[in-house]
Amino acid sequence: MSQSPPRLFDRDTILRRRARAARIAGDTFLLTEAAEAMAERLSAVNRPFGRGVMIDSDVPAVLAPCAGSWTRVELGREEALGLEPQSFDLAVSLLALHAVNDLPGVLTQIWRALKPDGLFVAALFGGATLFELRESLAAAELETTRGVSPRIYPFADVRDLGGLLQRAGFALPVADVERTTVRYREFSSLVRDLRALGETNALTERSPRPLSRETLAAAMAHYMAQHADPDGRLRATFEIVYLTGWAPHESQQQPLKAGSAKARLADALGTTEKPLPRED
């Protein structure tokens, strides 16, 4: 019997936070940045896509021309997409998949929903995201309460995400990273932006108690001491990982068999090939 993945994220809370973010309609500049970067990547794919599916968000205007028609699907409490097999040419996710409990399972659902040679592209927050805030909160809690509670999501590393694409069955997987450093005049502006994205703490093991004034003051002091520029502005790092993978198809490039090369690497590099010493 397979073991269920740990429930790191409280999906009910996540859905409420994202619904609140939609009502707030604040400045979601990171979502805009991710959509534009994804549109640029899709423009390099020299082929039309008929049916597209957007996971957990509306279709941004910059991505609308990338498919002939679009379907929006919500990744709900049980993380089930409910998509028919081999029914879409393109699947897109914008800053949503970093907060799911069973990412391998969700990727497999997307893979099954794609037609052969269909494309999946996603943007999600990666490991270095908000490391300044994570460090500051941990240092403050250790100083004031002698313990640390989970407050920032455990974002995945780009190499791990690339491996998950392969595990789910995608061909020609690619994972790359872009980092954005945002400078804030005050800490409250960072909190405001996280609320506008629906990205405030929804971890299952989060503390039910809000930060005390003492801990918050200690966190802000640590942040200012360790992660502020000379002008006093606070730095916040957002690492966005872009994933690309194709549903397998016979027309796609295949790796060559070992030993099938017709030219030596040493010749291509203009160097002399030296055999390794034999072991006794």
C-alpha positions in Angstrom: 0.0 0.0 0.0 1.4 3.4 -1.0 1.9 5.9 1.8 0.0 9.2 1.6 2.2 12.3 1.3 2.4 14.5 4.4 -0.2 17.2 4.8 2.2 20.2 4.9 -0.4 22.7 3.7 -3.9 23.4 5.0 -5.7 23.5 1.6 -8.9 25.0 3.1 -6.9 27.9 4.5 -5.0 28.4 1.2 -8.3 28.5 -0.7 -9.7 31.1 1.7 -6.5 33.2 1.5 -6.6 33.2 -2.3 -10.3 34.1 -2.4 -9.5 37.0 -0.1 -6.6 38.1 -2.3 -9.0 38.1 -5.3 -11.3 40.4 -3.4 -8.5 42.7 -2.3 -7.3 43.0 -6.0 -3.9 44.3 -4.8 -0.7 44.7 -6.7 0.3 41.2 -7.9 3.4 42.3 -9.8 5.1 39.0 -9.3 2.2 37.2 -11.0 2.5 39.7 -13.9 6.2 39.1 -14.1 5.7 35.3 -14.2 3.0 35.5 -16.9 5.2 37.7 -19.1 8.2 35.4 -18.7 6.0 32.4 -19.5 4.6 34.2 -22.6 8.2 34.8 -23.8 9.0 31.1 -23.4 5.9 30.0 -25.2 6.6 32.4 -28.1 9.8 30.4 -28.8 7.7 27.3 -29.4 6.9 27.5 -33.1 3.6 25.7 -33.1 -0.1 26.6 -32.4 -1.9 25.1 -29.4 -5.6 24.4 -29.7 -7.1 23.7 -26.2 -5.3 25.2 -23.2 -6.0 24.6 -19.5 -5.1 27.2 -16.8 -4.7 25.8 -13.3 -5.8 27.8 -10.3 -5.9 31.3 -11.9 -7.6 33.3 -14.6 -5.8 33.5 -18.0 -3.7 36.7 -18.1 -4.1 38.8 -21.2 -0.5 38.2 -22.2 -1.1 34.4 -22.3 -4.6 34.5 -23.9 -3.2 34.3 -27.5 -1.1 31.2 -26.7 -4.1 28.8 -27.1 -7.2 28.8 -29.3 -9.5 28.2 -26.3 -9.0 28.1 -22.6 -10.5 26.1 -19.7 -9.9 27.2 -16.1 -9.7 24.5 -13.5 -9.4 24.8 -9.7 -7.0 22.6 -7.7 -9.3 22.2 -4.7 -9.1 20.8 -1.2 -8.3 17.2 -2.4 -5.9 18.4 -5.1 -7.9 16.7 -7.8 -8.1 18.4 -11.2 -10.8 16.2 -12.7 -9.5 16.5 -16.3 -10.3 14.1 -19.1 -7.2 12.1 -20.3 -5.5 13.5 -23.4 -7.8 16.4 -23.7 -5.5 19.5 -23.8 -2.7 20.7 -26.0 -1.3 23.1 -23.4 -1.4 23.2 -19.6 -0.3 26.3 -17.6 0.1 27.0 -13.9 1.1 30.4 -12.5 2.4 30.6 -8.9 0.1 27.9 -7.5 1.9 24.5 -7.4 4.4 25.4 -4.7 1.6 25.0 -2.1 0.3 21.5 -2.8 0.8 18.5 -0.6 1.2 15.9 -3.4 3.1 17.7 -6.2 4.1 14.4 -7.9 0.5 13.4 -8.0 -0.7 16.7 -9.4 2.1 16.6 -12.1 0.9 13.1 -13.1 -2.7 14.4 -13.4 -1.5 17.2 -15.7 0.6 14.7 -17.8 -2.4 12.5 -18.2 -4.6 15.4 -19.3 -2.2 16.4 -22.1 -2.5 15.0 -25.7 0.6 13.4 -27.1 3.2 16.1 -27.7 1.2 18.5 -25.5 3.1 21.1 -23.4 3.1 21.8 -19.7 4.6 25.1 -18.4 4.5 26.3 -14.9 6.0 29.0 -12.7 6.3 28.4 -8.9 8.2 29.9 -6.0 11.6 28.1 -5.4 13.9 27.5 -2.5 15.4 30.9 -2.0 12.1 32.7 -1.8 11.8 34.9 1.3 14.9 33.5 2.9 15.4 36.9 4.6 12.0 36.7 6.2 12.6 33.1 7.2 15.9 33.9 8.9 14.5 37.0 10.7 11.5 35.2 12.1 13.5 32.2 13.2 16.1 34.4 14.9 13.4 36.5 16.6 11.5 33.4 18.0 14.7 31.8 19.3 15.5 35.1 21.0 12.1 35.7 22.6 10.4 32.3 22.9 13.4 29.8 22.8 11.6 27.9 20.0 10.8 28.2 16.3 7.4 27.6 14.7 6.8 27.1 10.9 5.9 30.4 9.3 7.4 30.3 5.7 6.6 27.6 3.2 9.3 25.0 2.5 9.9 25.9 -1.2 11.4 23.2 -3.4 14.8 23.4 -5.0 15.0 23.7 -8.8 16.9 20.4 -9.2 14.3 18.6 -7.2 11.5 20.1 -9.3 13.2 19.0 -12.6 13.4 15.5 -11.2 9.7 15.5 -10.4 8.9 16.3 -14.0 10.8 13.2 -15.1 9.1 11.1 -12.4 5.7 12.2 -13.6 6.5 11.0 -17.2 7.3 14.3 -19.0 9.7 14.2 -21.9 12.4 16.8 -22.5 12.0 18.4 -19.0 13.6 21.8 -18.4 13.7 23.7 -15.1 15.3 27.1 -14.8 15.3 29.9 -12.3 14.9 33.7 -12.2 15.4 35.8 -9.0 13.8 39.1 -8.2 14.9 41.2 -5.3 12.2 43.6 -4.2 13.2 46.6 -1.9 10.6 47.7 0.6 10.5 50.9 2.5 8.8 49.2 5.4 8.0 45.7 6.6 4.3 46.2 6.4 4.6 46.7 2.6 6.0 43.2 2.2 3.2 41.7 4.3 0.7 43.6 2.1 2.2 42.1 -1.1 2.1 38.6 0.4 -1.6 39.1 1.2 -2.3 40.3 -2.3 -0.8 37.1 -3.6 -2.7 34.9 -1.1 0.7 33.7 0.2 0.5 34.3 4.0 1.1 31.3 6.3 -1.2 28.3 5.6 1.0 25.5 6.9 -0.8 22.8 8.8 1.6 23.0 11.7 1.5 26.8 12.0 1.1 28.3 15.4 -2.5 29.4 16.2 -1.1 32.4 18.1 -0.1 35.6 16.2 3.3 37.0 16.7 3.7 38.8 19.9 4.8 42.5 19.8 8.2 41.4 21.3 8.8 38.8 18.7 7.7 41.0 15.8 10.0 43.8 17.1 12.9 41.4 17.3 12.2 40.1 13.8 12.2 43.6 12.3 15.4 44.4 14.1 17.1 41.3 12.7 15.8 42.0 9.2 17.1 45.6 9.4 20.5 44.5 10.7 21.0 41.6 8.2 18.9 42.3 5.1 18.7 46.1 4.6 20.5 48.3 2.1 22.4 51.4 3.2 19.3 53.6 2.5 17.3 51.5 5.0 15.1 49.7 2.5 14.5 46.0 3.2 15.4 43.4 0.6 13.1 40.5 -0.1 14.1 37.7 -2.6 11.6 35.9 -4.7 12.9 33.0 -6.7 10.6 31.8 -9.5 11.2 28.4 -11.0 10.0 27.8 -14.5 9.1 24.2 -15.5 8.6 22.9 -19.0 7.8 19.4 -20.0 6.2 17.6 -23.0 3.8 14.7 -23.1 5.8 12.0 -24.9 5.4 11.6 -28.7 7.3 9.6 -31.2 8.3 12.8 -33.1 10.3 14.1 -30.2 14.1 14.0 -30.0 15.5 10.9 -28.4 18.8 10.5 -26.6 21.5 8.7 -28.6 22.6 5.2 -27.6 25.8 5.0 -25.6 28.8 4.5 -28.0 27.0 5.8 -31.1 29.0 9.0 -31.4 30.8 9.5 -34.7 33.3 12.1 -33.5 35.5 12.3 -30.5 35.0 15.0 -27.9 38.8 15.5 -27.7 38.8 16.4 -31.4 35.9 18.9 -30.9 37.8 20.5 -28.1 41.1 20.6 -29.9 42.9 18.7 -27.1 44.8 15.4 -26.7 42.9 12.5 -25.3 44.6 10.9 -22.3 43.6 7.4 -21.1 42.9 7.0 -17.4 45.5 5.0 -15.5 44.7 1.4 -15.1 44.0 0.1 -11.6 45.9 -3.0 -10.4 
